[in-house]
Amino acid sequence: MQQFFSENSNQRSDQWGGSFENRMRFPLAVIREVASVIDTYADKPFILGYRISPEEIETPGIRLEDSLAFAQALADTPVDYLHLSMGSYKRTSLNQPDDKELLLTKFVHALNNKKPLIGIGSVERPEDAEEVINAGAALVTIGREFICEPKWVQTVFNCSEKAKNTGGPKDWLHLYYVSKTSSVSGLESYLAGSETFGSKSATISISI
């Protein structure tokens, strides 16, 4: 559907290509059809979402103003949420470098509370997730970080509780992933405030 929306990949000259309205026609038609199937066959609740890549660097290609207008159109469809696809939640426009406003913030304004927005991109630490929520997103998604730590959520919660119970750091808890050079007992000692790990371990910061 993104390829139909893109002026770069969509070279059609019929009702499905050309103008902005025509390029938007196919994804909107798919949404209507999927929503119809959900209404007819799916057990409720059944969530329908749409994921969008805000920009392309090719010329011609998707520009930010196109995606923001599309988001406003999606707000009037049966989709239950809009999901941004970005490498970093701190990303600004690729094609307008002088514009320093976060894309996340722009889409929050475009949706105007009509649909929940899911923020994504380099959410590595708990405070990153908090920044996404504080920027106006309703939900946060984490992808690559689960490859590094499949129990990311449980680790954050358990270490936060352990720090509170053991008198460990109260402002910022620097959790070092257990690597080949670090042991679980070393991690526990660190949480108690008595040990640090070597430089080979990656770190995340957890807000207590």
C-alpha positions in Angstrom: 0.0 0.0 0.0 2.9 2.3 0.7 4.1 1.7 -2.9 0.7 2.9 -4.2 0.9 6.0 -2.0 4.5 6.8 -3.2 4.8 9.0 -6.3 8.1 7.3 -6.9 6.9 3.8 -7.2 3.4 4.4 -8.4 3.7 5.3 -12.1 0.1 4.5 -12.9 -2.0 6.8 -15.0 -5.4 5.5 -14.1 -7.6 6.1 -11.0 -5.0 4.5 -8.7 -2.1 6.8 -9.6 -1.1 10.3 -10.5 -2.6 12.9 -8.1 -2.3 12.7 -4.3 -6.0 11.8 -4.0 -5.6 8.9 -6.5 -2.4 7.6 -4.8 -4.3 7.6 -1.5 -7.3 5.8 -3.1 -5.9 2.2 -3.0 -4.8 2.1 0.7 -8.2 3.7 1.7 -10.0 1.1 -0.3 -8.0 -1.7 1.3 -8.9 -0.3 4.8 -12.6 -0.2 3.9 -12.5 -3.8 2.6 -10.6 -5.2 5.6 -12.9 -3.3 8.0 -15.9 -4.9 6.2 -14.4 -8.4 6.6 -13.7 -7.7 10.3 -17.3 -6.6 10.8 -18.6 -9.7 9.1 -16.4 -12.5 10.3 -14.1 -11.5 13.2 -14.7 -12.0 16.9 -14.8 -8.7 18.7 -12.7 -6.9 19.6 -10.5 -7.1 16.5 -8.0 -4.3 16.1 -7.2 -2.8 12.7 -4.1 -0.6 12.4 -2.1 1.2 9.7 1.7 1.6 9.7 3.2 4.4 7.7 6.7 5.5 6.7 6.6 9.3 6.8 9.1 10.2 4.1 11.2 9.1 1.1 14.4 10.7 0.0 13.8 9.9 -3.7 12.5 12.5 -6.1 9.7 12.2 -6.7 8.7 10.5 -3.5 6.6 10.7 -0.4 7.1 14.0 1.4 6.2 14.9 5.0 3.2 17.0 4.0 1.8 14.1 2.0 2.0 11.8 5.0 0.5 14.3 7.4 -2.4 14.8 5.1 -2.8 11.1 4.7 -2.8 10.7 8.5 -5.6 13.2 8.7 -7.5 11.1 6.1 -6.8 7.9 8.1 -8.3 9.6 11.2 -11.7 9.4 9.5 -11.4 5.7 8.6 -12.2 2.5 10.6 -8.5 2.0 11.6 -8.0 1.8 15.4 -4.5 3.3 15.4 -1.7 4.7 13.3 1.8 3.2 13.7 4.8 5.2 12.6 7.8 3.4 11.0 11.0 5.2 11.9 14.6 4.4 12.9 14.4 6.9 15.8 11.6 8.5 17.7 13.7 11.6 17.8 13.8 11.8 14.0 13.0 15.1 12.2 12.3 15.6 8.5 14.8 14.0 6.1 13.9 16.5 3.4 13.5 19.6 5.4 16.7 19.8 7.6 15.8 23.2 9.0 12.6 21.9 10.5 13.6 20.7 14.0 10.2 19.6 15.2 10.0 15.8 15.8 7.9 13.8 13.3 6.3 12.2 16.2 5.0 15.6 17.4 3.8 16.5 13.9 1.7 13.3 13.6 0.2 13.8 17.1 -1.0 17.2 15.9 -2.2 15.9 12.6 -4.3 13.2 14.3 -5.7 15.7 16.8 -6.7 12.9 19.3 -8.9 11.2 16.7 -6.8 8.0 16.6 -4.1 6.6 18.9 -0.6 7.0 17.7 2.1 4.4 18.2 5.7 5.7 18.5 8.7 3.7 17.6 12.4 3.9 16.9 15.5 3.4 19.1 13.5 3.1 22.3 16.4 1.5 24.2 15.8 2.7 27.7 12.8 3.3 29.9 13.2 7.0 29.7 13.1 6.8 25.9 9.7 5.2 26.3 8.6 7.9 28.6 9.7 10.6 26.1 7.6 9.0 23.4 4.6 9.0 25.7 5.3 12.6 26.8 5.5 13.6 23.2 1.9 12.6 22.7 2.0 9.0 21.5 -0.6 6.6 23.1 1.6 3.5 22.9 5.3 2.7 22.5 6.7 -0.2 20.5 10.1 -1.9 21.0 11.7 -4.1 18.4 15.4 -4.4 18.1 16.0 -4.1 21.8 14.1 -7.3 22.4 16.7 -9.1 20.2 19.3 -7.9 22.7 17.2 -8.6 25.7 14.0 -10.7 25.1 12.9 -10.0 28.6 13.5 -6.2 28.4 10.2 -5.3 30.2 10.7 -7.9 33.0 14.3 -6.8 33.4 13.4 -3.2 33.8 10.7 -3.9 36.3 12.6 -6.5 38.4 15.8 -4.4 38.6 13.8 -1.3 39.5 12.1 -3.2 42.3 15.4 -4.7 43.4 17.1 -1.3 43.6 14.3 0.0 45.8 14.4 -3.1 48.1 18.3 -3.2 48.4 18.9 0.5 48.8 20.6 0.7 45.4 20.7 3.9 43.3 17.5 5.9 43.6 17.8 8.5 40.8 19.3 6.5 37.9 19.9 2.8 37.9 22.6 1.8 35.3 21.7 -1.7 34.3 24.6 -3.6 32.6 23.6 -6.5 30.5 25.2 -9.7 31.6 27.9 -10.5 29.1 30.6 -13.2 29.0 32.8 -11.0 31.3 30.0 -10.3 33.8 28.1 -12.7 36.1 24.7 -12.6 37.6 26.2 -12.3 41.0 28.1 -9.2 39.8 24.8 -7.7 38.5 23.2 -8.3 41.9 26.2 -6.7 43.6 25.9 -3.7 41.3 22.2 -3.3 42.1 23.1 -3.2 45.8 25.6 -0.4 45.0 28.8 -2.3 45.6 30.1 -3.2 42.2 30.5 -1.9 38.6 31.0 -3.9 35.5 33.7 -3.7 32.8 33.5 -1.6 29.7 32.6 -4.6 27.5 29.0 -4.6 28.7 26.3 -2.5 27.1 24.3 -0.2 29.3 20.8 1.1 29.6 19.6 3.6 32.2 16.4 2.9 34.1 14.5 5.7 35.8 13.4 4.8 39.3 
